[in-house]
Amino acid sequence: MTVSATPVETTHRSPRPLSLTATLDRLGHGRGDPCHRVTPDGALWRTSLMPSGPVSYRLVQVDRHSVACRAWGAGAAEFATTLPDLLGEHDDATGFAPEHPTLAEALRRLPGLRIPRTGRVFEALVPAILEQKVHGIAAQASWRRLVTAHGTAAPGPAPDGMRVPPSAQVWRRIPSWEFHRAGVDPRRSRTIVTAAAVGSRLEAAAAMTPAAALARLRVVDGIGEWTAAEVAQRAFGDADALSVGDFHLAATVGWSLLGRPLDDAAMVEYLEPLRPHRYRVVRLLEVSGQAVKPKFGPRTPVTDHRDR
């Protein structure tokens, strides 16, 4: 581990209930994610590359309304100013009162669930591109290998193996054969490199309205509705960003709320009255354990593109 100067320490206290685990668990990308780690003491460690430099931070739930943070690195002070956004303090669920009993019960049981906003667009975009049309296990392995090879050591007393994700400039320079060795096919690697070439313009989307931000992302060839939504959920804190085109989502929403599968078009129509909280609905189903999808056949195969 790399040890740096005295950490920046702060505690975020919210007037509303706040669940650290439920709010931030979807920011990680599988077991062994070098940028996201839960340690045996229950602390959540994460890394990020802020405009002012790299940061490692440790988050601990203090009580039902408070989370303590210690941050290290050149980006620590800047990161501390973004902590309320990361913990969903500005996530506004006003007017969200679902009538479906499953959702109403989930909302009652999970008052501390928030939609986080990291503000770091490229850090959300690359994993989303890696997850396009492949098994999640394979995408997570690709992310782990590429960040470990091309990221930088996490500052401070971060757990062994943690890395700060590469900048857009670094992603742009990764050779095609290294993507190939990480199991990433040419289509996805090309999308990452193309996006990296306009990385600063994509980062600027974090300050735009939701519609404008999504439109900015989709200018890049290879970034479609699903990928843009996955970025919006994490980087923009968009509680309405629905991952249309997901292999499982429409069927899961249908089975969970109607007892039958839906396709994408039917899911969009069914969830329309719940705007602007459609992604919040998905998170409530996931975190509450109410998400249901019967298994009728074999699992999706894990494709290894390195053999091609």
LUMGUSE-995575 format. One record per residue: residue in one letter; x, y, z of N, C-alpha, C in turn. Coordinates in steps of 0.05 Angstrom, whole numbers, plus 32768, in hexadecimal, padded with zeros to 4 digits. Example, Ala and Ser with C-alpha at 12.3 -4.5 7.8 and 13.67 -1.06 7.14 Angstrom:
residues 2
a81087F8E809C80F67FA6809C81087FBE809C/s81017FD3808E81117FEB808F81028001809D/
END
This chain:
residues 308
m80117FE88000800080008000801180198000/t8006802F7FF5801480487FF48009805B800A/v801A8065801B801180778031801880938029/s800580A6802D800A80C28026800580D3803F/a800080EC803B7FFE80FF80517FE480FB8062/t7FE1810C80757FCA810B80877FB0810C8076/p7F9D80FB807D7F8480FA806D7F7281128072/v7F628118805E7F4C812B80617F35811C806E/e7F2B812680847F15811880937EFC81298094/t7EE6811C808F7ECC812980917EB681158098/t7EA1811E80A37E8A810D80A97E71811A809C/h7E63810B808C7E4B811680807E33810D8091/r7E248120809A7E0C811B80AA7DF38125809A/s7DE0811380977DC9811980877DB0811A8099/p7D9D812C80927D84812C80A17D728114809B/r7D79810680867D6A80EE807E7D7A80D58083/p7D6D80BE80857D7C80A580887D8E80A18070/l7DA5809580757DB9809180607DC680768063/s7DC48065804E7DD1804B804F7DE9804B803C/l7E01804A80477E19804B80377E1A80338024/t7E15801B802E7E188003801E7E0480038007/a7DEA8008800D7DD680077FF87DDA801C7FE3/t7DE480337FEC7DE7804A7FD97DFF80467FC6/l7E15803B7FD07E2D803A7FC07E34801F7FB5/d7E25800A7FBA7E2E7FEF7FB27E307FEC7F94/r7E207FFA7F857E207FF77F687E3780067F5A/l7E4780157F6A7E5E80227F5F7E75800F7F5B/g7E757FF87F687E897FE47F647E847FD37F4C/h7E997FC67F427E977FB57F2B7EA37F997F31/g7E957F8B7F417E9C7F6F7F477EB07F6C7F5D/r7EB47F537F657EC77F4D7F7A7EE47F527F6F/g7EF47F5E7F7F7F0F7F647F777F127F7E7F67/d7EFC7F8E7F667EFE7FA87F597F157FB87F66/p7F297FC07F577F407FCF7F637F397FEB7F6C/c7F217FF57F657F1880107F6C7F0280107F81/h7EFA7FF97F8B7EE37FF77F9D7EE67FDF7FAF/r7EE97FE27FC97EEF7FCC7FDA7EE17FCF7FF5/v7ED37FBA7FFE7EC87FBA80197EDB7FA8802A/t7EE57FB380407EF87FA580517EEA7F978067/p7EF77F8480747EE97F7480897EDE7F8480A0/d7EE87F9D80A47EDD7FAE80BA7EC47FBC80B1/g7EBB7FB780997EA27FC4808F7EA67FDE8081/a7EBF7FE8807F7EC4800180727EC37FFE8053/l7EBA801280457EBB801280287ED28024801F/w7EE4801980107EFB802880047EF5802B7FE6/r7EFA80447FDD7EF880497FC07F0F805B7FB7/t7F14805B7F9D7F27806D7F927F1A807D7F7B/s7F2680947F747F1C80A47F5E7F3380B67F54/l7F3080BF7F3C7F4380D37F317F3480ED7F2E/m7F3880FF7F417F2B811A7F417F3B812C7F2F/p7F2F81437F267F3F81567F167F58815F7F24/s7F5881607F3F7F6F81687F4E7F8381527F54/g7F7C81397F4D7F8E81237F517F80810A7F5C/p7F9080F57F617F8480DC7F6B7F7B80DD7F88/v7F6880CD7F8F7F5E80CC7FAB7F5780AF7FB1/s7F5D80A77FCA7F52808F7FD67F4180987FEE/y7F2A808C7FF27F1A809480097F0D807C8016/r7F0A807E80307EFE806980417EE58074804E/l7ECF806680497EB5806F80537EAB805A8068/v7EA08065807E7E95805480937E7A805F809C/q7E67804D809F7E4D805680A97E4F805A80C7/v7E4A807280D07E4C807980ED7E32807380FB/d7E1C807C80F07E01807680FB7DED807980E4/r7DD4807880E97DBF807880D47DC0809080C2/h7DCC80A680CC7DCC80BF80BD7DE880C980B5/s7DFD80BA80BC7E1880C580B97E2B80B180AD/v7E3E80BC809C7E5380AD80917E6D80BC8095/a7E8280AF809F7E9C80BB80A37EAE80B5808C/c7EBE80C880847ED080C5806D7EEC80CE8074/r7F0080BE806B7F1C80C6806C7F2680C38050/a7F3480D780457F3D80D780297F5A80DF8028/w7F6980D280167F8580D680127F8B80DD7FF5/g7FA180EC7FF07FA980F17FD57FA5810E7FCD/a7FB081157FB57FAE81307FAC7F9281397FA7/g7F8081267FA27F64812D7F9C7F52812C7FB5/a7F5E81277FCD7F4E81237FE57F3C813B7FED/a7F4881537FED7F38816A7FF57F21816F7FE2/e7F27816C7FC87F1181707FB47EFC815B7FB7/f7F0481427FBB7EF1812D7FBF7EDE81327FD6/a7EE9813C7FEC7ED9814180047EC281547FFE/t7EC581677FEB7EAF81797FE57E99816B7FD5/t7E9F81547FC97E8C81457FBA7E7E812F7FC9/l7E86812B7FE37E7B81157FF27E5D81157FF5/p7E50812C7FFA7E33812C7FFB7E2681217FE2/d7E3081287FCA7E26811E7FB17E2981007FAF/l7E4180F67FB77E4780DA7FB67E3380CA7FC7/l7E2C80D57FDE7E1A80C87FF07DFC80CE7FEA/g7DF780DB7FD47DDC80DF7FCB7DCC80F47FDB/e7DDB81077FE77DCD811B7FF77DBA812C7FE6/h7DC0812F7FCD7DAF81407FBC7D9C812F7FAA/d7D9B81157FB07D8881047FA27D6C810A7FAD/d7D5B81137F9B7D41811D7FA37D2B81097F9C/a7D2080FC7FB07D0B80E87FAC7CEF80F47FB1/t7CED810E7FB27CD4811C7FB77CBF81137FA2/g7CA8810B7FAC7C9281037F9A7C9280E67F93/f7CA780D87F9B7CA880BB7F957C9880AC7FA9/a7C8180A27FA17C6F80937FB37C62807D7FA4/p7C7280687F9E7C6880527F8D7C5080447F9A/e7C3D803C7F897C25802E7F937C2880107F93/h7C3A80067F837C3E7FE97F827C487FE07F9E/p7C3B7FCC7FAA7C437FC47FC57C607FBC7FC9/t7C6B7FAF7FB47C877FA77FB67C9A7FBF7FB8/l7C957FD37FA87CA57FEB7FA87CA07FFC7FC1/a7C877FFE7FC97C80800D7FE27C8E80017FFA/e7C8E7FE67FFC7C9B7FD980127CB97FDC8011/a7CC57FDA7FF97CE27FDE7FF67CEA7FFA7FFE/l7CDA800E7FF67CE0802A7FFD7CDE802E801C/r7CCB802180287CC8802380457CE080168054/r7CE9800080497CFF7FF280567D1A7FFE8051/l7D1D800E803C7D37801880337D3780378032/p7D31804480487D31806280477D4C806E8042/g7D62805E80467D7D806980437D8980658028/l7D7A805980157D8480547FFA7D84806F7FEB/r7D9A80767FE07D9D808F7FD07DA880877FB4/i7DA680997FA17DB380977F877DCC80A97F89/p7DE4809D7F887DFC80AD7F8B7E0480BB7F72/r7E1380D07F757E1E80DF7F5E7E3C80E27F62/t7E4C80D47F517E6980D67F547E7480EE7F46/g7E6780F77F307E72810D7F207E8981057F0E/r7E9280EC7F0F7EA980E37F007E9F80D27EE8/v7E9C80DF7ED27E8F80D27EBA7E9F80BB7EAF/f7EB980BF7EAA7EC880AB7E9C7ECC80927EAE/e7ECD80967EC87ECF807F7EDA7EB6806E7EDA/a7EA080797ED37E87806A7ED07E85805F7EB4/l7E8F806D7EA07E8C80667E847E9B804D7E7C/v7EB5804B7E847EC580347E7B7EB9801A7E84/p7EB280167E9E7EA67FFD7EA67E8C7FF77E97/a7E7C800C7E917E6380087E837E697FFE7E67/i7E7D80097E597E847FFF7E3F7E8E7FE27E40/l7E9E7FDC7E547EA87FC17E567E917FAD7E5B/e7E7B7FB67E677E647FA47E6C7E517FA27E55/q7E567FAF7E3F7E447FAE7E287E437F917E1C/k7E2B7F857E1E7E257F6C7E107E387F557E17/v7E447F557E2F7E547F3F7E387E4B7F377E55/h7E537F207E5E7E4D7F177E797E5B7F2A7E8D/g7E4D7F307EA27E587F427EB67E737F397EC2/i7E767F1F7EC57E8F7F147ED07EA67F1A7EBE/a7EA27F177EA47EB87F1D7E917EBE7F3B7E91/a7EAA7F4C7E927EAE7F697E927EBD7F727EAB/q7EB67F667EC17EC47F6D7EDA7EE17F657EDA/a7EE67F4E7ECE7F027F457ECC7F127F577EBA/s7F067F617EA57F147F737E937F1A7F8E7EA1/w7F077F987EB07F0A7FB17EBF7F217FAD7ED3/r7F207F977EE27F347F927EF67F517F917EEA/r7F537F837ED47F6E7F807EC77F787F9A7EBC/l7F677FA97EAF7F707FC27EA27F767FD87EB7/v7F667FDA7ECB7F6B7FEF7EE07F847FE77EF0/t7F887FCE7EF67F9F7FC57F047FB97FCB7EF4/a7FB77FC77EDA7FCF7FCC7EC97FD47FE97EC3/h7FBF7FF97EC17FC280157EB77FBA802A7ECB/g7FAE80237EE17FA880367EF67FC2803C7F06/t7FBF804D7F1A7FD580547F2B7FD0804A7F47/a7FE580487F577FE2803E7F737FCF80517F83/a7FBE80457F927FAB80547FA37FBB80637FB9/p7FB7807D7FBC7FC5808B7FD17FBA80847FED/g7FCB808880017FC38083801D7FC480658023/p7FB9805E803A7FBA804280447FA480318038/a7F9F8033801E7F8A802380117F9180068012/p7F7E7FF480117F837FD780117F957FD07FF9/d7FA57FBC7FFD7FB77FB27FE87FA87FAD7FCE/g7FB47FB57FB87FA87FAF7F9E7F957FC47F94/m7F8F7FD87FA47F7D7FED7F9A7F8C80007F88/r7F7E800A7F737F8A801B7F5F7F7780327F59/v7F8280487F517F73805F7F477F6E805B7F29/p7F55805E7F207F4F80587F047F5E806B7EF1/p7F6580617ED97F7580727EC77F65808A7EBD/s7F73809F7EB57F6780B67EA87F5E80AF7E8C/a7F4E80C07E807F4580BC7E647F5E80BB7E52/q7F7280CB7E587F8A80CC7E477F9880B17E47/v7F9980A47E5F7FA6808A7E617F9580757E52/w7F7B80757E567F6A80627E487F6E80647E29/r7F71807D7E207F7480827E037F8E80757DF8/r7FA280727E097FBC80687E007FC0804A7E04/i7FAC803D7E107FB080207E147FAF80127DF9/p7FC380027DF37FC47FF47DD87FAE7FE07DD5/s7FA77FDB7DBD7F917FC87DB77F967FAC7DC1/w7FB07FA47DC07FB67F897DC97FB27F867DE8/e7FB57F9C7DF77FB17F9A7E147F937F977E1A/f7F827FA57E0B7F657FA17E0D7F5F7F847E07/h7F6B7F797DF27F667F5E7DE97F6E7F4A7DFF/r7F857F4E7E0C7F8E7F3D7E217F7B7F3E7E39/a7F6E7F557E3D7F5B7F587E537F3F7F4E7E4C/g7F3D7F427E347F237F367E2C7F0F7F4A7E21/v7F197F607E167F077F757E0B7F097F747DED/d7EF27F717DE07EF27F6F7DC37EF67F8A7DB6/p7EFD7F8B7D9C7F037FA57D8F7EED7FB97D90/r7ED47FB07D8F7EBE7FC47D8F7EBE7FD47DA9/r7EC07FC67DC07EC07FD47DDA7EDA7FE47DDE/s7EF07FD97DD77F097FE87DDB7F0980017DCA/r7EFE7FFF7DB17EFD80177DA07EEB802C7DAC/t7ED580247DB97EC380377DC57ED180467DDC/i7EE080377DEC7EEF80437E037F0380577DF9/v7F1280507DE47F2780627DDA7F1A807B7DCD/t7F0480777DBE7EF6808D7DB27EEB80A07DC7/a7EE080957DDC7ED580A67DF17EEC80B57E00/a7F0280A77E037F1980B47E117F2380CC7E02/a7F2180CC7DE87F2A80E27DD87F1B80FC7DDE/v7F0280F97DE87EF181107DEF7EEA810F7E0C/g7EFD81047E1C7EF881007E397EEF81197E47/s7EFD812F7E427EF681487E507EDA81527E4A/r7ED1814E7E317EB681567E2A7EA281447E37/l7EA8812B7E3B7E9681187E487E94811F7E66/e7EAB81257E727EAB812D7E8F7E9981457E93/a7E9981577E807E8981707E837E6B81697E84/a7E6381527E7B7E46814A7E7C7E3B81497E98/a7E4D81467EAC7E4481447EC87E37815E7ED1/a7E3C81747EC47E31818D7ECC7E1881957EBB/m7E0F81837EA97DF981887E977DDF817E7EA3/t7DC981857E967DAF817A7E9D7DAF815C7E95/p7D9E814B7EA27D9F812F7E9B7D9C81297E7D/a7D8981377E707D8581327E537D9D813A7E43/a7DA981517E497DC1815A7E3A7DD981487E40/a7DDB813E7E597DF2812D7E5F7DF081137E50/l7DD881077E4F7DD580EE7E407DDB80F27E23/a7DD181087E187DD6810E7DFC7DF481117DF6/r7E03811E7E097E2081227E057E2E81067E05/l7E2680F47E167E3380DA7E177E2E80CB7DFD/r7E1580CD7DF27E0E80BD7DDB7E1980C77DC1/v7E2680DE7DC27E3480E77DA97E4A80D47DA2/v7E5680C77DB57E6C80B57DB07E62809B7DA4/d7E6D80937D8D7E66807A7D807E6B80637D93/g7E5780527D977E5A803B7DA97E4E803F7DC5/i7E4580587DCB7E37805D7DE47E1A80617DDE/g7E0A804D7DE57DED804D7DE07DDD80537DF9/e7DC4804D7DF77DB180537E0D7DB980457E27/w7DC0802C7E257DC6801C7E3D7DDF80277E4B/t7DF4802B7E3B7E0E80357E477E0B80507E53/a7DFD80627E457DF9807D7E4F7DE9807D7E69/a7DD5806B7E6B7DC680697E847DD7805F7E9B/e7DE8804B7E967DF980417EAB7E0C80577EB6/v7E1680687EA47E27807E7EAD7E1680927EBC/a7DFE80997EB27DEE80AD7EBF7DE680A57EDC/q7DE1808B7EE07DDA80817EFA7DF080877F0E/r7E0980837F077E1F80857F197E2C80A17F19/a7E3280AC7F027E4180C57F017E2E80DD7F05/f7E1580DC7EFC7E0380F27EFD7DEF80F07F14/g7DED80D87F207DD880D47F357DBC80D67F2A/d7DB880CD7F117D9F80CF7F037D8C80B97F0C/a7D7880BF7F1C7D6680AB7F287D5280A17F13/d7D5280AC7EFB7D3F80A37EE77D4D80947ED0/a7D6780927ED07D7680867EBA7D7180687EB9/l7D61805F7EA67D5980437EA47D6B80357E8F/s7D76801F7E977D8980107E857D7A7FFF7E71/v7D6D800D7E5E7D5F7FFF7E497D737FF07E37/g7D6D7FD77E327D7F7FC67E227D8F7FB37E33/d7D8B7FB47E4E7D997FA17E607D8E7F857E5B/f7D9F7F727E5C7D987F567E567D827F4B7E69/h7D837F547E837D717F497E977D5C7F5D7EA1/l7D607F777E9E7D517F8A7EAD7D337F897EA8/a7D2B7F8A7E8F7D0E7F8B7E897D007F727E94/a7D0B7F5B7E907CFF7F427E9B7CFE7F437EB9/t7D137F4D7EC67D137F4E7EE37CFE7F617EED/v7CFC7F797EE17CE77F8C7EEA7CCB7F7F7EE6/g7CC77F727ED07CAD7F657ECB7CA67F4F7EDF/w7CB97F3D7EE37CB47F277EF77CB17F327F13/s7CC07F467F1A7CBF7F517F357CA57F607F3B/l7C9B7F6E7F287C847F807F2D7C6A7F767F21/l7C6C7F657F0C7C537F5C7EFF7C507F3D7EFE/g7C657F2F7F067C647F127F057C677F067EEA/r7C717F167ED77C757F0C7EBC7C8C7F1D7EAF/p7C997F127E9A7CAF7F217E8E7CA57F387E7D/l7CB57F4C7E7A7CB07F627E687CC87F657E54/d7CC37F717E3D7CD97F787E2C7CDF7F967E31/d7CF37FA17E247CFC7FBC7E2A7CE57FD07E26/a7CD77FCE7E0F7CC27FE17E097CAC7FE07E1F/a7CA47FC87E277C8F7FC67E3B7C997FD07E56/m7CB27FCB7E5D7CBD7FD67E767CBD7FF47E76/v7CC580017E607CC5801E7E5F7CA980287E62/e7C96801C7E557C7A80257E587C7080217E74/y7C76800A7E807C6C80057E9B7C7880187EB0/l7C91801F7EAD7C9E80317EC17C9A804E7EBB/e7C8E80557EA47C8A80717E9D7C7D80827EB3/p7C6880787EC17C5C80897ED67C6F808E7EEE/l7C85807F7EF07C9780837F067CAF80967F00/r7CAF80A27EE97CC280B77EE47CC080CD7EF9/p7CD580D97F027CF180D67EFB7D0080C37F0F/h7CF580AD7F157D00809B7F297D03807E7F1F/r7D05807A7F057D05805E7EFA7D1E804E7F03/y7D35805B7F047D4D804D7F0E7D4A80487F2C/r7D3E805A7F3A7D3980567F577D29803D7F5B/v7D1580387F4A7D05801F7F4B7D1780077F49/v7D2980077F367D3B7FF17F317D4C7FEC7F4A/r7D5780017F557D687FFF7F6D7D597FF47F85/l7D407FFD7F887D307FF37F9E7D2B7FD57F9C/l7D267FCC7F837D227FAF7F7F7D3C7FA07F85/e7D537FAB7F7C7D6C7F9D7F807D747F9C7F9E/v7D737FB27FAB7D7D7FB47FC67D6B7FA67FDA/s7D517FA77FD47D3D7F9A7FE67D3C7F7C7FE3/g7D497F727FCE7D487F557FC97D2E7F4C7FBC/q7D1E7F5F7FB27D057F597FA57D077F557F87/a7D1F7F597F7C7D237F547F5F7D217F367F5A/v7D107F2F7F477D0A7F137F417D0D7F0E7F23/k7D1B7EF87F1C7D1B7EEF7F017D207ED17F01/p7D0B7EC17EFA7D0E7EA47EFA7D237E9C7EE6/k7D317E867EED7D467E7B7EDB7D397E647ECB/f7D397E687EB07D2D7E547E9E7D427E457E8D/g7D5B7E4D7E8F7D6F7E417E7E7D8B7E457E88/p7D9F7E3E7E797DBA7E417E817DC27E5E7E83/r7DD67E637E947DE17E7E7E977DED7E887E7D/t7DEF7EA37E7A7DFC7EAE7E637E1A7EA67E63/p7E247E9B7E4D7E407E937E4D7E537EAA7E50/v7E6A7EA57E5D7E7F7EB97E5F7E917EB77E46/t7E917ECB7E357EA07ECB7E1D7EBC7ED57E22/d7ED07EC67E197EEC7ECF7E1B7EF67ED97E00/h7EF77EF37DFC7EFE7EFF7DE27F1C7EFC7DDC/r7F2C7EF37DF07F487EF07DEB7F4E7ED87DD8/d7F3B7EC67DD57F3E7EB07DC37F377EB67DA6/r7F2F7ECF7DA17F257ED67D877F397EE67D77/
END
